[in-house]
Amino acid sequence: MDKMTLNRMEFFAYHGVYAEENKLGQHYYVDLELLLPLSRAGFGDELTETINYAELYARVRTIVVERTFRLIEALAEHIAQDLLGFYPELQEVLVRVTKPHPPFEIHFAGVSVEIRRSRPVEVYVGLGSNLGERHELLAEAIRLLSEHPRIKLLRQSRLYETEPVGFVEQGKFLNQAAAFATDLPPEELLVELQRVENRLGRVRDKRWGPRTVDLDLLLYGQVELRLPRLTVPHPRLAERAFVLVPLAEIATDDAVPGLSSLSARIEAMPARNEVVPWTR
């Protein structure tokens, strides 16, 4: 993707945790790196085919100068979200905010934060529970994920009751699939899933054993990943009717990379008849 950068935009503003920062103000530098297609502007030589950097500067200045934040992390986040929301052609933005002269009697030249934000991706999460009030735990897991400012619930399937797999000497599971929109990178999203699991009492003492809640990242758009801690699509997705049946309820037939037809895969699985809608 092509890139536009605006370097070292300088502003005087009143951000900070400490009273003297809000009263006296200080200088800030903002650097931007924007990923967007620029070939039309390159061939046509028309300003309407690109982002007007004078307008871009004015939008950043309004946020930095006319608003007040305690943290430069919050300032950077608001700049990123404003630009992504205003410019539909913008695919990704890097924002660096520097406070060159922080009001501390310590020896460093300045402090910066740098964030990278992109357009949200549709992701699918598989949920399961076979301990406690199973349906309540699944609902709470979805609620906790949705509390994250960068995770938005789009759709969720019905609940399905299924027999345990692997270690069979345990209670039946309730399973569900949910679709979210997020701009979190895959590994950061995995951290959030595990954080919710831990908050709801997940204990990892036996593989395929009983659990209060199990959250699996099934799909991350059409991305295929092989990382040390994460494989997407989920490596056992295509083998599990208790995952595929809820997923098919809320996803398109071609949602799974490498799988030509989600419905055809389900139809070929004998275990599909063991995945039944749950009723109280």
N, C-alpha and C positions, 0 to 999 in steps of 0.2 A: 504494500500500500504506500502511496505517496505521502510525503510529510511536509508540513509547514511548521516553522518554529518562530516564536516571538521571544526574544531574549532580554532579560534584565529590565523589564518594565518597572519603573520606580514610582512608589506612592508614599505619601505621608498619611498615617491613619492612627486609630486609637484602639487597638486590639490588645488583649492581655489579661492575665489573671490578677496582676498587681495594680493597686490604685494609681501609682505613679504612671503606669503605662496608659491607663485610661485618661489620666489628666493631662499628661505632657505630650503623649503621642510619640511616634517614632517612625523611621523609614522602613519600608518593606520592598523587597524585590520579588517579582513574579516572572517565572519562565514557563512557557507553554510549548508543548510538542503535540501537534495534531495530525492524526492519520486520516486521510480522505483522498478520493480520486481527484487528480489534478490534470488529467490528460485533455479534457475538453477545454480548460482554460489555456493549456499550453498550445493547443492547435488553433483555437479560436481567438485567443488574445482578448477575451471578453471578461470583465470584472464580474458579470453576473454568473459566470461558470465556476467561481471559486468563492472563498470566504474573504470578505473585505476586512483586511487586518486593522484598518482604522476603526471600523465598527466593533470588531472583536476587542480591541483595546478599550473602547468606551464601555463595553459590557463588563469587562474585568474591573475597570476603574470604579464603576458604580458599586460593585460588590465590595471592593476593598475599602473605598473611601466613605461610602454612604451607609455602610452597615458596621456592626460591632460584634466581634467574636472574642471569646476568652482564649481559644486555642487556635494556633495557625493550622492545625489539622482540620478544624471545622471550616476555616476560611478556604483552604484548598479544596475540601469536599464540595462546598457550595459553588465554587468556580467551575469545577468539573461537571457537576450536575446541571448547572445553568447552561453551559455550552453544549452538552449533549442533548439537552431538551430543546435548545433554540435552533441548532443547525442539524437538519436531518441527514445531510451528507457526511457528517462527522462520525467516524467509526470508533475512534479511540482517542483519548486525550491524556497526556501526562501533564500534571501541574506541579510545579516546584515553588514553594513559598519560602523566602529567606528573610529572617530577621537579622540584619547585619550587626546591630549594636544592642544586644539584649541588656537590660538594666541590672546586671549582676556584677559583683566584684570578683569575677573569675576570669581566667585567661583563655578565651577562645574568640575567634574573629566573628562568629555568627552561628546561627542555628537554622537549619532548613528541614522541611518535610517535603517528601516527593510522593505523589500518588499517581496511579495509572488506572483509569476507568474506561470501560468500553460499553457498547450497547448490550442490553440484557439478552441472555440465551435461554431458550426453553429447556428445562432439565426435568428428568423424571426420577422420583425417589420411590423405592419399595419399602413398605412398612410392615412389620410383623410383631405380634405379641402373644404370649401364652401364659403369662403370670398376672395375677391381680385382676383388676377390672379392665380387661383387654381393650374394649372399645373406648373407654375413657382415656386410657394411656395413648392410644393412637390419635385420638382427637387432640390431646394435649401436646403431643409431639408436633402435629401440624400447626397448632397455635403458636408454639414456641419458635418454630422455624419462621413463621410469618411475622413474628415480632422483629426480626432482623430488618434493618432499614433497607438492605439490598437484596432481600428475598421476598417475592410476592407470590402468593398462592393463586394459581390459575384455575385448576380443576382437581377434583379428587374422585376416585372410584367408590363404588359400594364396598362394604366389608364382606370378605369371603372367609369361610371356615375351612381349614385344611388340616390334614394329618401331618404330624412331624416327619421330617426327613433326616436321615443319618442316625441320630440317637432317638430311637422311637419310644423309649420308656419315659414319656412326658405327655403333658396335656396338649390338646389341639390348639392350633394357632388361629388367630384372626389376621388376615392379610389385606393389604390395601395398596393402591398406587396413587401418587399425587404428582401433579405437574406444577412447577414453579418457574417464574422468570427471575433470573439473577445475573449480575455481572461479576459475581465472585469467581475467581479462577477455580478450576476443579479441586485442587488440593486444599484451598481455603474453604471451599464448600464442604469437603470431607471433614475438616476440623469442626465446622458448625454442626454437622450431623452427629459427630461423636460427642460434642458438647451437650447436645440435647439428650442423647442416649445416657450419658453419665448423670445428667440432672434428673432423669426419670428412673435412676436406680439400676442401669444395666451393669451386670457383673460378667466379666469374660473369664469364667473358670472352666468351661467345658465347650469344646467346639460343637456347634449345632445343638447346644443344650438349651434349657429353658431360659427365657429372658423377658424382662418387663417390656422392652421395646428394642427392635432391631431396625436400623435405618440404612438402606443400601442405595448408593448412587447408581442408578441403572443406566441412564443416558444423559449425556451432556451435549445437546444439540445433535449434530451429525459428526461430532468429534470422536476419533478413535485414539485412545491413549494407552501406553504401556509404561507406567511409572513404578518406582519401587514400592510405593504405598497404595497405588490406585491403578486399576484397569477399567477402562470404559470403552464400549459397553461392559456391564458387569460380566465377568468371565463365565458365570453359570446361568446367565439370564435365559438363554435359549433352551436350557434343560429343565426349567422349572415351571410347571403349569401354574403353581400358586403365585408366581410372579407375572407370567404372560397374560393370564386371564384378566386380572385387574388392570394391567397395563393397556391391553387392547380396548378396554372400555373408555379410555380417555386419550389414546394416542392414535395416530393415523396408521394405516396398514404398513407403510414403508418407514416407520419411525426408527427401526433398529438398523444401524449400519451393518452391512454384511448379511442381513436376513431379508430375502426378497419379499416375503409376505408374512406378516405377523399372524394373520388369521389362518393361513395355511399351516404354519408351524403348530399352532394350537390344535387344529383339526387332526394333525397326525399324532398327537400325544394321547396315549391311553389314559394318563392321569388327569386329563382335563375334566373328566366326570367326577373326580374327587374334590374339585374346587367348587363349592356351592355357596350361593349367597347366604349370609348370616342373618338370622332374625332373632330378636331377643326372646 
